[in-house]
Amino acid sequence: MLFDYYQNQMGFADEGEKATAKPLYDLSCKFMYQEAETLETRRQEFFDNFNTKE
């Protein structure tokens, strides 16, 4: 499931304590977020492991 991938592999959280304004057509979408302090680290990890030769 896409939600599990975002949560387990990409480090997004869905704790319900944070929210954002969203348009009517997105009301059924779940809000997920990441802490800004971890974005650069996660970005570097992604590019370090993307398309690695085996």
C-alpha positions in Angstrom: 0.0 0.0 0.0 1.3 3.5 -0.8 0.6 4.8 2.7 2.8 2.1 4.2 5.6 2.9 1.7 5.6 6.6 2.6 5.5 5.8 6.3 8.0 2.9 6.5 10.4 3.7 3.6 10.3 7.4 3.3 9.9 8.4 7.0 6.6 10.3 6.8 4.4 10.5 9.9 0.7 10.5 10.4 0.2 11.4 14.1 -3.0 13.4 13.7 -1.6 16.4 15.7 -0.6 18.4 12.6 -2.8 19.4 9.7 -3.1 21.7 6.7 -5.7 23.4 4.7 -6.6 21.4 1.6 -9.1 21.8 -1.2 -12.5 20.0 -1.2 -11.3 17.4 -3.7 -8.5 16.3 -1.4 -10.5 15.9 1.8 -10.3 12.1 1.6 -6.4 12.2 1.3 -4.5 11.5 4.5 -2.1 14.3 5.6 1.5 13.1 6.2 4.6 15.0 7.1 8.3 14.9 7.8 10.4 17.0 10.1 12.4 19.6 8.1 15.6 18.7 10.0 15.7 15.2 8.5 15.1 16.1 4.9 18.7 16.7 3.8 19.8 13.4 5.4 17.0 11.4 3.8 17.7 13.1 0.4 21.4 12.1 0.6 20.5 8.5 1.7 18.2 8.2 -1.3 20.7 9.4 -3.9 23.4 7.2 -2.3 21.3 4.1 -2.8 19.5 5.0 -6.0 20.3 2.9 -9.1 23.3 1.2 -7.5 25.2 -1.2 -9.6 25.3 -4.8 -8.2 
